[in-house]
Amino acid sequence: MAKTATKQISYEDLKALVGKSQNLFLVDVRTKEEVANGRIPGSVHIPVDTVGTALEMNPEEFLAKYGVTKPPLDAPELVFYCRIGRRSEMATNKAHSLGYVNARNYTGGYTQWSQKEGK
């Protein structure tokens, strides 16, 4: 029986991965304006309305557009975030529907991250 992957990740769990895990693929799905005001280190900006298109690109296209290697379907640490967790939930569900079985939503979003990080 396949275990159902949790679709959420906490601040503490994400904090433990940021800057330490080679496998973390962190996606910021907010607008360009929001990202300009601060983001979680190491995140890749893919606006929520383009997540599906991005994840359906071939690896060469993805690399050319985003400057990073496209995550594999079984990427162990694929995390989406936005400001408060709503848009990233949509992105996480989209990723699941495309076969990214371990995709998770950081529900605290950048709002919680910046509060915890004192920014």
N, CA and C atoms as an extended XYZ file, in Angstrom:
357
Properties=species:S:1:pos:R:3:atomname:S:1:resname:S:1:resid:I:1 pbc="F F F"
N         0.834       -1.197        0.000 N   MET     1
C         0.000        0.000        0.000 CA  MET     1
C         0.872        1.251        0.000 C   MET     1
N         0.654        2.116       -0.958 N   ALA     2
C         1.456        3.342       -1.046 CA  ALA     2
C         1.031        4.296        0.053 C   ALA     2
N         2.018        4.873        0.720 N   LYS     3
C         1.634        5.840        1.758 CA  LYS     3
C         1.381        7.190        1.097 C   LYS     3
N         0.381        7.869        1.565 N   THR     4
C         0.028        9.162        1.007 CA  THR     4
C         1.024       10.197        1.511 C   THR     4
N         1.663       10.861        0.598 N   ALA     5
C         2.627       11.887        0.990 CA  ALA     5
C         1.877       13.057        1.603 C   ALA     5
N         2.419       13.585        2.685 N   THR     6
C         1.804       14.778        3.246 CA  THR     6
C         2.005       15.903        2.245 C   THR     6
N         0.993       16.733        2.100 N   LYS     7
C         1.084       17.788        1.097 CA  LYS     7
C         1.579       19.092        1.708 C   LYS     7
N         1.926       19.078        2.990 N   GLN     8
C         2.357       20.316        3.621 CA  GLN     8
C         3.720       20.150        4.276 C   GLN     8
N         4.391       21.279        4.475 N   ILE     9
C         5.678       21.268        5.171 CA  ILE     9
C         5.668       22.456        6.133 C   ILE     9
N         6.230       22.245        7.304 N   SER    10
C         6.249       23.294        8.321 CA  SER    10
C         7.466       24.197        8.161 C   SER    10
N         7.427       25.331        8.833 N   TYR    11
C         8.578       26.235        8.840 CA  TYR    11
C         9.825       25.503        9.312 C   TYR    11
N         9.699       24.758       10.413 N   GLU    12
C        10.856       24.074       10.996 CA  GLU    12
C        11.469       23.076       10.015 C   GLU    12
N        10.596       22.309        9.348 N   ASP    13
C        11.097       21.314        8.394 CA  ASP    13
C        11.740       21.974        7.186 C   ASP    13
N        11.121       23.065        6.710 N   LEU    14
C        11.684       23.766        5.564 CA  LEU    14
C        13.007       24.423        5.939 C   LEU    14
N        13.052       25.034        7.115 N   LYS    15
C        14.265       25.698        7.596 CA  LYS    15
C        15.427       24.702        7.641 C   LYS    15
N        15.122       23.469        8.025 N   ALA    16
C        16.151       22.425        8.112 CA  ALA    16
C        16.703       22.052        6.729 C   ALA    16
N        15.914       22.296        5.678 N   LEU    17
C        16.341       21.941        4.317 CA  LEU    17
C        17.054       23.085        3.606 C   LEU    17
N        16.605       24.333        3.855 N   VAL    18
C        17.137       25.488        3.125 CA  VAL    18
C        18.634       25.634        3.377 C   VAL    18
N        19.394       25.647        2.290 N   GLY    19
C        20.833       25.819        2.389 CA  GLY    19
C        21.587       24.575        2.812 C   GLY    19
N        20.860       23.504        3.175 N   LYS    20
C        21.538       22.301        3.647 CA  LYS    20
C        21.291       21.093        2.756 C   LYS    20
N        20.131       21.062        2.107 N   SER    21
C        19.786       19.891        1.298 CA  SER    21
C        20.081       20.123       -0.176 C   SER    21
N        20.776       19.178       -0.761 N   GLN    22
C        21.055       19.229       -2.202 CA  GLN    22
C        19.780       18.952       -3.003 C   GLN    22
N        18.800       18.303       -2.357 N   ASN    23
C        17.600       17.875       -3.077 CA  ASN    23
C        16.468       18.884       -3.050 C   ASN    23
N        16.595       19.910       -2.213 N   LEU    24
C        15.483       20.854       -2.090 CA  LEU    24
C        15.270       21.621       -3.391 C   LEU    24
N        14.032       21.584       -3.884 N   PHE    25
C        13.650       22.400       -5.038 CA  PHE    25
C        12.504       23.261       -4.556 C   PHE    25
N        12.821       24.516       -4.255 N   LEU    26
C        11.878       25.433       -3.631 CA  LEU    26
C        11.357       26.415       -4.670 C   LEU    26
N        10.028       26.456       -4.842 N   VAL    27
C         9.420       27.282       -5.876 CA  VAL    27
C         8.586       28.396       -5.249 C   VAL    27
N         8.915       29.626       -5.621 N   ASP    28
C         8.167       30.804       -5.186 CA  ASP    28
C         7.145       31.098       -6.271 C   ASP    28
N         5.845       30.993       -5.936 N   VAL    29
C         4.814       31.172       -6.963 CA  VAL    29
C         4.151       32.558       -6.907 C   VAL    29
N         4.764       33.491       -6.184 N   ARG    30
C         4.204       34.841       -6.060 CA  ARG    30
C         4.490       35.674       -7.316 C   ARG    30
N         4.017       36.911       -7.307 N   THR    31
C         4.264       37.812       -8.433 CA  THR    31
C         5.698       38.336       -8.387 C   THR    31
N         6.129       38.880       -9.520 N   LYS    32
C         7.472       39.448       -9.606 CA  LYS    32
C         7.652       40.571       -8.577 C   LYS    32
N         6.599       41.366       -8.387 N   GLU    33
C         6.658       42.482       -7.435 CA  GLU    33
C         6.861       41.972       -6.010 C   GLU    33
N         6.150       40.904       -5.653 N   GLU    34
C         6.304       40.327       -4.312 CA  GLU    34
C         7.715       39.774       -4.103 C   GLU    34
N         8.213       39.067       -5.113 N   VAL    35
C         9.549       38.468       -5.020 CA  VAL    35
C        10.610       39.552       -4.841 C   VAL    35
N        10.404       40.696       -5.495 N   ALA    36
C        11.365       41.796       -5.405 CA  ALA    36
C        11.514       42.299       -3.968 C   ALA    36
N        10.491       42.101       -3.158 N   ASN    37
C        10.525       42.550       -1.765 CA  ASN    37
C        11.137       41.537       -0.807 C   ASN    37
N        11.592       40.408       -1.337 N   GLY    38
C        12.226       39.410       -0.490 CA  GLY    38
C        11.728       38.019       -0.821 C   GLY    38
N        12.601       37.046       -0.615 N   ARG    39
C        12.225       35.666       -0.915 CA  ARG    39
C        13.046       34.721       -0.046 C   ARG    39
N        12.651       33.474       -0.025 N   ILE    40
C        13.399       32.464        0.718 CA  ILE    40
C        14.641       32.117       -0.100 C   ILE    40
N        15.812       32.121        0.531 N   PRO    41
C        17.063       31.858       -0.205 CA  PRO    41
C        17.007       30.554       -1.000 C   PRO    41
N        17.480       30.634       -2.230 N   GLY    42
C        17.572       29.438       -3.058 CA  GLY    42
C        16.305       29.084       -3.811 C   GLY    42
N        15.271       29.902       -3.665 N   SER    43
C        14.018       29.570       -4.342 CA  SER    43
C        14.057       29.988       -5.810 C   SER    43
N        13.241       29.298       -6.598 N   VAL    44
C        13.103       29.575       -8.023 CA  VAL    44
C        11.744       30.233       -8.221 C   VAL    44
N        11.709       31.341       -8.960 N   HIS    45
C        10.444       32.049       -9.163 CA  HIS    45
C         9.707       31.503      -10.377 C   HIS    45
N         8.562       30.856      -10.118 N   ILE    46
C         7.678       30.382      -11.187 CA  ILE    46
C         6.269       30.822      -10.784 C   ILE    46
N         5.757       31.927      -11.357 N   PRO    47
C         4.435       32.425      -10.965 CA  PRO    47
C         3.362       31.333      -11.033 C   PRO    47
N         2.425       31.390      -10.096 N   VAL    48
C         1.435       30.314       -9.943 CA  VAL    48
C         0.712       29.965      -11.236 C   VAL    48
N         0.396       30.956      -12.050 N   ASP    49
C        -0.359       30.655      -13.280 CA  ASP    49
C         0.500       30.014      -14.364 C   ASP    49
N         1.799       29.874      -14.124 N   THR    50
C         2.670       29.231      -15.111 CA  THR    50
C         3.265       27.917      -14.615 C   THR    50
N         2.910       27.512      -13.392 N   VAL    51
C         3.495       26.299      -12.807 CA  VAL    51
C         3.239       25.064      -13.669 C   VAL    51
N         1.993       24.890      -14.104 N   GLY    52
C         1.666       23.728      -14.927 CA  GLY    52
C         2.481       23.687      -16.203 C   GLY    52
N         2.534       24.813      -16.886 N   THR    53
C         3.306       24.922      -18.122 CA  THR    53
C         4.775       24.627      -17.866 C   THR    53
N         5.304       25.184      -16.788 N   ALA    54
C         6.721       24.991      -16.462 CA  ALA    54
C         7.027       23.518      -16.211 C   ALA    54
N         6.173       22.859      -15.428 N   LEU    55
C         6.432       21.457      -15.084 CA  LEU    55
C         6.197       20.513      -16.258 C   LEU    55
N         5.523       21.007      -17.291 N   GLU    56
C         5.321       20.183      -18.487 CA  GLU    56
C         6.389       20.433      -19.556 C   GLU    56
N         7.257       21.420      -19.327 N   MET    57
C         8.342       21.703      -20.283 CA  MET    57
C         9.323       20.538      -20.329 C   MET    57
N        10.039       20.441      -21.451 N   ASN    58
C        11.107       19.453      -21.457 CA  ASN    58
C        12.273       20.050      -20.663 C   ASN    58
N        13.179       19.192      -20.181 N   PRO    59
C        14.259       19.679      -19.314 CA  PRO    59
C        15.109       20.794      -19.916 C   PRO    59
N        15.330       20.764      -21.230 N   GLU    60
C        16.144       21.798      -21.872 CA  GLU    60
C        15.443       23.156      -21.818 C   GLU    60
N        14.142       23.153      -22.133 N   GLU    61
C        13.363       24.395      -22.079 CA  GLU    61
C        13.348       24.964      -20.659 C   GLU    61
N        13.131       24.081      -19.702 N   PHE    62
C        13.037       24.496      -18.300 CA  PHE    62
C        14.350       25.141      -17.851 C   PHE    62
N        15.449       24.485      -18.183 N   LEU    63
C        16.769       25.013      -17.820 CA  LEU    63
C        17.006       26.375      -18.466 C   LEU    63
N        16.635       26.501      -19.735 N   ALA    64
C        16.843       27.761      -20.447 CA  ALA    64
C        16.013       28.885      -19.824 C   ALA    64
N        14.776       28.581      -19.417 N   LYS    65
C        13.887       29.609      -18.890 CA  LYS    65
C        14.199       29.977      -17.436 C   LYS    65
N        14.464       28.967      -16.615 N   TYR    66
C        14.595       29.217      -15.172 CA  TYR    66
C        16.031       29.144      -14.644 C   TYR    66
N        16.948       28.669      -15.492 N   GLY    67
C        18.350       28.645      -15.080 CA  GLY    67
C        18.702       27.552      -14.083 C   GLY    67
N        17.787       26.609      -13.907 N   VAL    68
C        18.031       25.478      -13.003 CA  VAL    68
C        17.511       24.208      -13.662 C   VAL    68
N        18.010       23.084      -13.195 N   THR    69
C        17.588       21.789      -13.726 CA  THR    69
C        16.161       21.484      -13.281 C   THR    69
N        15.353       21.039      -14.196 N   LYS    70
C        13.962       20.677      -13.886 CA  LYS    70
C        13.951       19.517      -12.897 C   LYS    70
N        13.103       19.618      -11.859 N   PRO    71
C        13.064       18.509      -10.898 CA  PRO    71
C        12.447       17.256      -11.512 C   PRO    71
N        12.948       16.074      -11.138 N   PRO    72
C        12.353       14.834      -11.631 CA  PRO    72
C        10.992       14.609      -10.957 C   PRO    72
N        10.172       13.733      -11.537 N   LEU    73
C         8.840       13.468      -10.985 CA  LEU    73
C         8.910       12.963       -9.544 C   LEU    73
N         9.988       12.255       -9.231 N   ASP    74
C        10.101       11.722       -7.866 CA  ASP    74
C        10.988       12.597       -6.979 C   ASP    74
N        11.144       13.869       -7.355 N   ALA    75
C        11.948       14.787       -6.538 CA  ALA    75
C        11.484       14.677       -5.083 C   ALA    75
N        12.414       14.373       -4.159 N   PRO    76
C        11.988       14.124       -2.782 CA  PRO    76
C        11.586       15.375       -2.016 C   PRO    76
N        12.104       16.510       -2.431 N   GLU    77
C        11.866       17.739       -1.663 CA  GLU    77
C        11.454       18.887       -2.573 C   GLU    77
N        10.293       18.739       -3.193 N   LEU    78
C         9.736       19.777       -4.055 CA  LEU    78
C         8.731       20.557       -3.223 C   LEU    78
N         9.037       21.846       -2.976 N   VAL    79
C         8.208       22.662       -2.087 CA  VAL    79
C         7.782       23.947       -2.794 C   VAL    79
N         6.507       24.276       -2.668 N   PHE    80
C         5.962       25.510       -3.232 CA  PHE    80
C         5.603       26.458       -2.104 C   PHE    80
N         5.814       27.754       -2.329 N   TYR    81
C         5.338       28.730       -1.349 CA  TYR    81
C         4.883       30.008       -2.029 C   TYR    81
N         4.012       30.743       -1.326 N   CYS    82
C         3.562       32.051       -1.789 CA  CYS    82
C         3.574       32.981       -0.580 C   CYS    82
N         2.594       33.831       -0.450 N   ARG    83
C         2.581       34.756        0.682 CA  ARG    83
C         1.987       34.104        1.922 C   ARG    83
N         0.814       33.463        1.752 N   ILE    84
C         0.161       32.856        2.912 CA  ILE    84
C        -0.288       31.411        2.686 C   ILE    84
N         0.084       30.817        1.567 N   GLY    85
C        -0.192       29.397        1.380 CA  GLY    85
C        -1.325       29.029        0.438 C   GLY    85
N        -2.076       30.015       -0.072 N   ARG    86
C        -3.206       29.679       -0.955 CA  ARG    86
C        -2.760       29.358       -2.378 C   ARG    86
N        -2.001       30.264       -2.961 N   ARG    87
C        -1.539       30.030       -4.340 CA  ARG    87
C        -0.612       28.827       -4.392 C   ARG    87
N         0.206       28.672       -3.354 N   SER    88
C         1.124       27.527       -3.359 CA  SER    88
C         0.368       26.213       -3.195 C   SER    88
N        -0.793       26.251       -2.550 N   GLU    89
C        -1.614       25.035       -2.469 CA  GLU    89
C        -2.100       24.651       -3.868 C   GLU    89
N        -2.523       25.644       -4.647 N   MET    90
C        -2.944       25.373       -6.025 CA  MET    90
C        -1.776       24.798       -6.830 C   MET    90
N        -0.597       25.378       -6.639 N   ALA    91
C         0.587       24.910       -7.371 CA  ALA    91
C         0.951       23.486       -6.955 C   ALA    91
N         0.856       23.205       -5.666 N   THR    92
C         1.165       21.864       -5.156 CA  THR    92
C         0.202       20.841       -5.744 C   THR    92
N        -1.083       21.180       -5.760 N   ASN    93
C        -2.087       20.277       -6.335 CA  ASN    93
C        -1.833       20.053       -7.819 C   ASN    93
N        -1.438       21.124       -8.521 N   LYS    94
C        -1.120       21.012       -9.954 CA  LYS    94
C         0.056       20.056      -10.144 C   LYS    94
N         1.091       20.228       -9.323 N   ALA    95
C         2.270       19.359       -9.421 CA  ALA    95
C         1.886       17.898       -9.155 C   ALA    95
N         1.052       17.664       -8.135 N   HIS    96
C         0.582       16.303       -7.847 CA  HIS    96
C        -0.131       15.724       -9.053 C   HIS    96
N        -0.979       16.531       -9.688 N   SER    97
C        -1.756       16.043      -10.825 CA  SER    97
C        -0.855       15.692      -12.004 C   SER    97
N         0.328       16.281      -12.048 N   LEU    98
C         1.282       16.003      -13.134 CA  LEU    98
C         2.254       14.879      -12.765 C   LEU    98
N         2.078       14.302      -11.581 N   GLY    99
C         2.901       13.154      -11.208 CA  GLY    99
C         4.026       13.446      -10.236 C   GLY    99
N         4.105       14.682       -9.730 N   TYR   100
C         5.125       15.009       -8.733 CA  TYR   100
C         4.609       14.569       -7.366 C   TYR   100
N         4.872       13.283       -7.063 N   VAL   101
C         4.235       12.636       -5.920 CA  VAL   101
C         4.608       13.238       -4.565 C   VAL   101
N         5.787       13.850       -4.463 N   ASN   102
C         6.229       14.365       -3.161 CA  ASN   102
C         6.072       15.875       -3.005 C   ASN   102
N         5.408       16.516       -3.965 N   ALA   103
C         5.263       17.977       -3.897 CA  ALA   103
C         4.551       18.380       -2.609 C   ALA   103
N         5.070       19.442       -1.977 N   ARG   104
C         4.476       19.914       -0.729 CA  ARG   104
C         4.310       21.425       -0.742 C   ARG   104
N         3.373       21.873        0.068 N   ASN   105
C         3.057       23.288        0.202 CA  ASN   105
C         3.591       23.791        1.540 C   ASN   105
N         4.384       24.868        1.487 N   TYR   106
C         4.785       25.535        2.731 CA  TYR   106
C         3.652       26.493        3.075 C   TYR   106
N         2.770       26.048        3.978 N   THR   107
C         1.527       26.773        4.254 CA  THR   107
C         1.755       28.095        4.984 C   THR   107
N         2.872       28.224        5.678 N   GLY   108
C         3.144       29.488        6.372 CA  GLY   108
C         3.472       30.607        5.405 C   GLY   108
N         4.000       30.229        4.249 N   GLY   109
C         4.333       31.199        3.218 CA  GLY   109
C         5.432       32.173        3.620 C   GLY   109
N         5.663       33.110        2.720 N   TYR   110
C         6.733       34.075        2.970 CA  TYR   110
C         6.414       34.958        4.180 C   TYR   110
N         5.130       35.154        4.467 N   THR   111
C         4.742       35.961        5.620 CA  THR   111
C         5.323       35.354        6.902 C   THR   111
N         5.085       34.056        7.096 N   GLN   112
C         5.611       33.387        8.285 CA  GLN   112
C         7.139       33.334        8.247 C   GLN   112
N         7.704       33.013        7.076 N   TRP   113
C         9.157       32.900        6.951 CA  TRP   113
C         9.832       34.204        7.373 C   TRP   113
N         9.341       35.330        6.849 N   SER   114
C         9.995       36.596        7.146 CA  SER   114
C         9.821       36.985        8.611 C   SER   114
N         8.688       36.621        9.213 N   GLN   115
C         8.500       36.879       10.650 CA  GLN   115
C         9.498       36.061       11.466 C   GLN   115
N         9.598       34.762       11.156 N   LYS   116
C        10.501       33.868       11.900 CA  LYS   116
C        11.966       34.243       11.694 C   LYS   116
N        12.261       34.726       10.501 N   GLU   117
C        13.655       35.068       10.183 CA  GLU   117
C        13.988       36.498       10.613 C   GLU   117
N        12.983       37.205       11.100 N   GLY   118
C        13.194       38.567       11.579 CA  GLY   118
C        13.515       39.568       10.491 C   GLY   118
N        12.920       39.367        9.304 N   LYS   119
C        13.206       40.278        8.182 CA  LYS   119
C        12.135       41.338        8.058 C   LYS   119
